[in-house]
Amino acid sequence: MSPQEVIQAGPELDDSDQGWLYAWQVPTEPPRDLVLSHKEGRSRRAAMEGIGVTLLIDLPHRAETAILWSPDRHVLDASLERIRSNG
């Protein structure tokens, strides 16, 4: 999904019993069969490094803690600043 599609789907995800978003950004299109949410630990880390993930967003169900992750501190800081300014 594009960032705009995620924003548009926000209310639907928020109202859904299964409302959850696990999204990641990469510089090029990843393999269509790659599902990072099914991997854990070292396996997930290796897959993320292999495809060059620059930002990972894990928004669980309402009232649970979200995760924003990046291997690049500048990307993480810029993302946090965008959240703060749009908050």
Secondary structure as GFF3:
##gff-version 3
##sequence-region A 1 87
A	DSSP	alpha_helix	3	15	.	.	.	ID=ss1
A	DSSP	beta_strand	21	25	.	.	.	ID=ss2
A	DSSP	three_ten_helix	36	38	.	.	.	ID=ss3
A	DSSP	alpha_helix	41	51	.	.	.	ID=ss4
A	DSSP	beta_strand	55	59	.	.	.	ID=ss5
A	DSSP	beta_strand	67	69	.	.	.	ID=ss6
A	DSSP	alpha_helix	73	86	.	.	.	ID=ss7
###
